[in-house]
Amino acid sequence: MAEMEEREGRRLRMKRKLLWKRLAEIEEVLRGSVVLMKRRCTYARCRTCAAGERHPTWVLTVNQKGKTQTVYVGKPRLAEARRMVENYRRAKALLEDVAQINLILFRRKDTPRKGAEHGQPGQAGCGTPHPRGP
């Protein structure tokens, strides 16, 4: 039983290491969303705006401290912005996977062993002396 748990622990640690390597490969990230907005222009004689239509504009929207900021992207940098936003989502998902593995490993270490006394060094428990004794 203990050997099987140790094998599973090694497998989880190897998987965690692989996830960290994948995460380290992601360098360029942007948090936010790439959105197509339709806006009026400032040119007074614009035929498009006069006809009631609006101009398509690609922007990056980012929420910071409860306020949405809009950053112009434009067509030339649209693919770059989309790639960087997708990289952020991938990195976040990988980090969540690492955290899940760490939670499993943490729980395994924290599981009290049969016959272990609370607070004994090297045993499961908080290790803090209690006023009523051990």
N, C-alpha and C positions, 0 to 999 in steps of 0.2 A: 504494500500500500504506500509506504513512504517513498519507495523507489519510483513508483508511478507518479506521485506528486512531484518529485524532484525532476523527473523527465518533463512533465508538463510545465514546471517552472522554467526549465532551460529553454523549452520551445517558446514560451511567452517572452523571455528575455531576448532571444534571437529575433523574434518577430518585432519587438520594440526597437532593436538596433537597426533593422531593415527600414522600419518606418522613419526613424531619425535620419537615415541616409537619404531617403526620398525627400524628406522635409528640407534637408540641407541643400538639395539641388534647386530648390525654388528660391530665386533671389528677388525678382521683380514682382511686387504685389501692390495692389491698390484695393482698399476697402471702399465699397460703394456699388453703385449700379450705373450701367451705361444706358441712357434713355434717349429716345428720339422725341424732341420737343418741336412744336410748330409755333413760330413766333412771327410777329409783325416786324417789319424793318423800320428804320428811321428815315428812309428816303421818301420824301413827300410825293413824288410822282411814280412810285412803284406800281406797275400794272397788276402784279400778283396781289398785293395788299388791297388795291382799289377794287379788285374783283371779289374780295372777301376771303381770299385764300391766305395761307400763312406759309412761311419759309421753314422747311425742315432743318433742324439743328441738332447735332449729336452732342450730348453733355454727359458729364459724370456727376452724379448726385451723391453727396457724402453727408451723413448725419454726424455732427460733432457738438457735444454738449447740448443736445436737444434741438439744435438748429440745423436745417438742411442747407448745405453749401452746394452751389452749382459751378462746375468747372467746364469751360468750353473744350470739346474734344475735336470736332470737325472730322470730315471724311478721311483726310490723310493719316490721322492717328487713331482711327476707329478700331482697326484690328489690334493695334498695340494696347489700347485701353481695355478692350474685351479680354485679351490674353492675360493682362495683369489682374483684372478682377477675377477671372477664372482661377488664376494661380492662388489668389487669396483664399478662395473657397476650398481649393484642394488642400492648401496648407492648414486651414482650419479643421478640415475633416481628418487629416493625418494626425494633427495634434489631439483631437478628440479620441482617436484610436489609441494613441500612446497613453492618454489619461485613463482610458478604460482598462488597458493592460496593467498600468500601475495600480489601479484600484484593486484588481484581482490579486496581484502580487502582495499588496499591502494587507489585504484581508487575510491572506494565507499566513503571513508573518504574525498577525495579531490574534490568530485563533488560539485560544488557550489549550494547552496540552492536558491530557487526562492526568489527574493527580497533581497538577501544578498549583502551588499556593499563590495567592494574590500578593503582589508586591515583592516577590523574591527576585533578586538579581539573576539575570540570565533566564528567567521564566517569563511567561506571558503575564500581563497585568500592567498597571501604570507605574510601579516602582516607587510610588510615593508612600512614605510611612503614614499610617492612620493613627489618630489619637487613641483609639481603643486597642492598639497593638496589632501584630501581624495576623 
